[in-house]
Amino acid sequence: MKKRTSPSEQTKANDSQARADAKFHLDYAERQNRQRPTGANSQKQIEIMLELLRAAVLDRDPVLDPAVNVDWDDLMDRASKQGILAWVYDGISKLPKEQQPPRQQRINWALSAQEIWDRYHKQKEVLADMVRVCDENGMRMLLLKGIGLSELYPKPESRPSGDIDVFFYDDFEKANDLLGRDGFVHWGKHDEWQIGGIEIENHKNFINVDSKRQRKINQFLLDSTRDSYPTEFGFSLFPPEVNFIFLMLHAMEHFESAYPVSYKTILDLGMFLLKNQDVMDPRCLFVILKKFRLEKSFELLLQLSEYLLGIRFSSFHITTVPSHDFEKAIDSINTRCLDLRMNHGSDYGILYIWSLVRQYSKMRWKYKYLMVSKLFLLKKSLAPIIQPSILNNYRKLKQNIFSTNS
């Protein structure tokens, strides 16, 4: 007869397994880091990746030293984690044949890029269906970031997009009723559902409203929807100055977490400014930035955009960023460290808390560029421990989405 396990024994067994799993993931991350090119070789890989990226998004030929030995597997891994895999592949395609990766690596890269291209075309179909439903039901739809930014690039389909973010003005609930049939999930600032396997985020708020300043900025964005304009594609867009502010705030929300913001998010800011600088009024932009005390955040993100694109937006500089802060920002983006908060949740007790303390200690320099305090960020990250039901509900919701997909 099989021996029954008491609840307390089962809990101990689960905790032991959790610690073993956490140790495995940490050891795996360390092994991965040891296998990566380091020092000068790592910097050379980053320079090669940036050259190929710039060639793709600025539509020019890349210039690489034929004598340089490229670690193509490492480059693909870096590009994938930064959300720029298809763009770097586009840059590789512009290289002379003798400088391109071996055939099998080119095939692997092309297959990964094809998945991004296919998803783009699927999203365009879903977006067209949503526009049709809006037309039939007298609704307006404001498109936010995501697929709408794809047109900034020479090859729109190479910009990866996870979901479609929209705002339905006064028809938030009506849109949920008409479109939100599959995988419905309620979050704080938006509701989420799926159409044809594509996640849709129906925004009620544009940013998180955890602090007083965030609530004021969110109200400004809500008020600015009155100035949005219709496009020939059936959806509306923010005025360019407001759109840029929203994109900047989105980048800042990613910047808040222990997991660094990606090249893709910064690149969107730079490309938006590059394509719209002739129609944007810097004075109008500066008034908004000053009103919400966003000058330092703007300047840091602007300089990061210039770093990725290799160009300078001379007329848009508003203040200065200490060189050591800029270098730390670049280092954090290039590193893309493992974030235990996202990977392991609250199952690992002391290990989880220890990792948080270490991560937030390393992030001290960035608090002056954020919209919320460091105390709030720590409290927010510890929420799954303080309130385990939050994490459990999150897991259940995600399981619901996955079961809907299958």
CORGI-V717453 format. One record per residue. RES is the residue in three letters. SS is DSSP state (2 for helix, 1 for strand, 0 for the rest). PHI is phi in whole degrees, -180 to 180 (* if undefined). NEAR is the number of other C-alpha atoms within 12 Angstrom. Layout:
RES_SS_PHI_NEAR, RES_SS_PHI_NEAR
//
This chain:
MET_0_*_3, LYS_0_-72_4, LYS_0_-74_6, ARG_0_-80_9, THR_0_-102_12, SER_0_-70_10, PRO_2_-55_10, SER_2_-67_11, GLU_2_-66_13, GLN_2_-64_13, THR_2_-62_14, LYS_2_-62_15, ALA_2_-64_15, ASN_2_-64_17, ASP_2_-63_20, SER_2_-64_17, GLN_2_-65_16, ALA_2_-61_23, ARG_2_-64_22, ALA_2_-65_18, ASP_2_-64_20, ALA_2_-62_29, LYS_2_-62_19, PHE_2_-61_15, HIS_2_-65_21, LEU_2_-65_23, ASP_2_-62_15, TYR_2_-63_15, ALA_2_-62_20, GLU_2_-65_15, ARG_2_-63_12, GLN_2_-62_18, ASN_2_-65_21, ARG_2_-67_14, GLN_2_-78_15, ARG_0_-73_25, PRO_0_-60_23, THR_0_-123_17, GLY_2_58_12, ALA_2_-62_11, ASN_2_-65_18, SER_2_-63_25, GLN_2_-63_21, LYS_2_-65_22, GLN_2_-61_30, ILE_2_-64_36, GLU_2_-63_28, ILE_2_-65_35, MET_2_-61_41, LEU_2_-66_39, GLU_2_-64_34, LEU_2_-68_38, LEU_2_-63_44, ARG_2_-63_37, ALA_2_-60_31, ALA_2_-72_33, VAL_2_-80_41, LEU_0_-100_29, ASP_0_55_22, ARG_0_-139_19, ASP_0_-83_20, PRO_0_-76_30, VAL_0_-124_24, LEU_0_-121_26, ASP_0_-71_16, PRO_0_-59_15, ALA_0_-81_9, VAL_0_-77_15, ASN_0_-88_19, VAL_0_-98_27, ASP_0_-88_25, TRP_2_-68_31, ASP_2_-65_22, ASP_2_-64_30, LEU_2_-64_36, MET_2_-65_35, ASP_2_-64_29, ARG_2_-62_36, ALA_2_-63_37, SER_2_-63_27, LYS_2_-68_25, GLN_0_-91_35, GLY_0_74_32, ILE_0_-126_40, LEU_2_-57_42, ALA_2_-68_44, TRP_2_-65_45, VAL_2_-64_46, TYR_2_-63_44, ASP_2_-60_39, GLY_2_-66_37, ILE_2_-61_40, SER_2_-64_28, LYS_0_-88_27, LEU_0_-72_25, PRO_0_-59_16, LYS_2_-54_13, GLU_2_-70_15, GLN_2_-100_24, GLN_0_-79_28, PRO_0_-64_28, PRO_0_-57_17, ARG_2_-56_14, GLN_2_-65_13, GLN_2_-69_21, ARG_2_-63_25, ILE_2_-64_17, ASN_2_-60_21, TRP_2_-66_34, ALA_2_-64_25, LEU_2_-65_17, SER_2_-67_27, ALA_2_-66_31, GLN_2_-62_24, GLU_2_-61_22, ILE_2_-67_31, TRP_2_-64_28, ASP_2_-63_22, ARG_2_-65_28, TYR_2_-59_32, HIS_2_-66_23, LYS_2_-65_26, GLN_2_-64_34, LYS_2_-63_28, GLU_2_-65_20, VAL_2_-64_25, LEU_2_-63_34, ALA_2_-63_23, ASP_2_-64_21, MET_2_-65_38, VAL_2_-63_30, ARG_2_-63_21, VAL_2_-62_23, CYS_2_-63_29, ASP_2_-62_16, GLU_2_-70_13, ASN_0_-117_18, GLY_0_64_18, MET_0_-110_26, ARG_0_-106_32, MET_0_-134_39, LEU_1_-99_44, LEU_1_-89_39, LEU_1_-116_39, LYS_0_39_40, GLY_2_51_33, ILE_2_-61_36, GLY_2_-64_34, LEU_2_-82_37, SER_2_-60_32, GLU_2_-71_21, LEU_2_-73_27, TYR_0_-105_31, PRO_0_-57_23, LYS_0_-122_25, PRO_2_-56_29, GLU_2_-70_33, SER_2_-83_37, ARG_0_-84_46, PRO_0_-73_42, SER_0_-142_35, GLY_0_-79_23, ASP_1_-146_30, ILE_1_-115_40, ASP_1_-101_38, VAL_1_-139_41, PHE_1_-135_40, PHE_0_-106_39, TYR_0_56_32, ASP_0_-87_21, ASP_0_-112_23, PHE_2_-56_28, GLU_2_-69_20, LYS_2_-62_21, ALA_2_-65_33, ASN_2_-59_32, ASP_2_-68_17, LEU_2_-82_24, LEU_2_-115_34, GLY_0_-86_26, ARG_0_-92_21, ASP_1_-110_26, GLY_1_59_30, PHE_1_-67_29, VAL_1_-136_30, HIS_1_-101_23, TRP_0_-113_21, GLY_0_-69_17, LYS_0_-94_24, HIS_1_-156_28, ASP_1_-104_33, GLU_1_-131_35, TRP_1_-151_37, GLN_1_-125_32, ILE_1_-132_31, GLY_0_59_25, GLY_0_84_24, ILE_1_-101_32, GLU_1_-75_34, ILE_1_-116_38, GLU_1_-109_38, ASN_1_-92_41, HIS_1_-82_35, LYS_0_-98_31, ASN_0_-122_34, PHE_0_-92_42, ILE_0_-137_35, ASN_0_-64_29, VAL_0_-119_22, ASP_0_-84_22, SER_0_-121_19, LYS_2_-61_15, ARG_2_-64_22, GLN_2_-62_29, ARG_2_-65_21, LYS_2_-66_23, ILE_2_-67_32, ASN_2_-62_30, GLN_2_-66_21, PHE_2_-59_25, LEU_2_-66_35, LEU_2_-62_26, ASP_2_-65_17, SER_2_-72_25, THR_2_-64_31, ARG_2_-66_20, ASP_2_-96_20, SER_0_-67_27, TYR_1_-128_22, PRO_1_-75_19, THR_0_-112_17, GLU_0_-68_10, PHE_0_-90_20, GLY_0_100_24, PHE_0_-112_31, SER_1_-107_30, LEU_1_-136_34, PHE_0_-66_31, PRO_0_-57_28, PRO_2_-57_32, GLU_2_-64_33, VAL_2_-69_39, ASN_2_-61_36, PHE_2_-64_40, ILE_2_-59_42, PHE_2_-64_39, LEU_2_-62_36, MET_2_-65_43, LEU_2_-65_36, HIS_2_-62_34, ALA_2_-64_36, MET_2_-66_34, GLU_2_-64_30, HIS_2_-68_25, PHE_2_-66_35, GLU_2_-67_34, SER_0_-75_36, ALA_0_-70_36, TYR_0_-89_30, PRO_0_-63_34, VAL_0_-65_33, SER_0_-97_38, TYR_2_-54_46, LYS_2_-58_42, THR_2_-64_36, ILE_2_-68_39, LEU_2_-63_42, ASP_2_-58_45, LEU_2_-61_44, GLY_2_-63_41, MET_2_-69_36, PHE_2_-62_36, LEU_2_-67_38, LEU_2_-61_30, LYS_2_-81_23, ASN_2_-117_23, GLN_0_-63_22, ASP_0_-77_15, VAL_0_-107_15, MET_0_-88_23, ASP_0_-99_20, PRO_2_-56_25, ARG_2_-64_15, CYS_2_-63_19, LEU_2_-63_31, PHE_2_-66_27, VAL_2_-62_18, ILE_2_-65_26, LEU_2_-61_30, LYS_2_-68_20, LYS_2_-59_15, PHE_0_-107_27, ARG_0_56_23, LEU_0_-111_32, GLU_2_-61_29, LYS_2_-66_30, SER_2_-62_37, PHE_2_-60_40, GLU_2_-64_33, LEU_2_-64_39, LEU_2_-66_49, LEU_2_-63_43, GLN_2_-68_35, LEU_2_-65_41, SER_2_-63_37, GLU_2_-64_30, TYR_2_-61_30, LEU_2_-69_38, LEU_2_-87_34, GLY_0_72_24, ILE_0_-132_19, ARG_0_-125_20, PHE_0_-100_28, SER_2_-60_16, SER_2_-82_19, PHE_2_-111_31, HIS_0_-76_24, ILE_0_-120_26, THR_0_-154_22, THR_0_-126_19, VAL_0_-121_26, PRO_0_-54_18, SER_2_-60_15, HIS_2_-70_14, ASP_2_-69_27, PHE_2_-63_27, GLU_2_-65_19, LYS_2_-67_22, ALA_2_-64_36, ILE_2_-61_30, ASP_2_-63_23, SER_2_-66_28, ILE_2_-71_34, ASN_2_-69_29, THR_2_-79_27, ARG_0_49_28, CYS_0_-64_31, LEU_0_-65_29, ASP_0_-111_26, LEU_2_-65_33, ARG_2_-60_34, MET_2_-84_22, ASN_2_-88_21, HIS_2_-124_29, GLY_0_59_32, SER_0_-100_32, ASP_0_-72_30, TYR_0_-116_28, GLY_2_44_24, ILE_2_-59_19, LEU_2_-60_25, TYR_2_-62_30, ILE_2_-64_26, TRP_2_-61_17, SER_2_-65_31, LEU_2_-64_33, VAL_2_-58_25, ARG_2_-65_20, GLN_2_-66_30, TYR_2_-71_30, SER_2_-66_18, LYS_2_-69_23, MET_0_-94_29, ARG_2_-53_24, TRP_2_-63_24, LYS_2_-90_36, TYR_2_-61_28, LYS_2_-67_24, TYR_2_-102_32, LEU_0_-105_35, MET_0_-95_38, VAL_0_-128_28, SER_0_-79_22, LYS_2_-66_27, LEU_2_-65_16, PHE_2_-66_19, LEU_2_-61_29, LEU_2_-66_29, LYS_2_-62_20, LYS_2_-64_22, SER_2_-72_33, LEU_2_-85_30, ALA_2_-54_21, PRO_2_-62_27, ILE_2_-82_25, ILE_2_-67_17, GLN_0_-128_17, PRO_2_-57_18, SER_2_-62_15, ILE_2_-61_20, LEU_2_-66_24, ASN_2_-63_18, ASN_2_-64_17, TYR_2_-61_20, ARG_2_-64_19, LYS_2_-63_16, LEU_2_-64_21, LYS_2_-66_21, GLN_2_-62_17, ASN_2_-62_20, ILE_2_-64_25, PHE_2_-62_19, SER_2_-68_14, THR_2_-68_21, ASN_2_-61_18, SER_0_-76_11
//
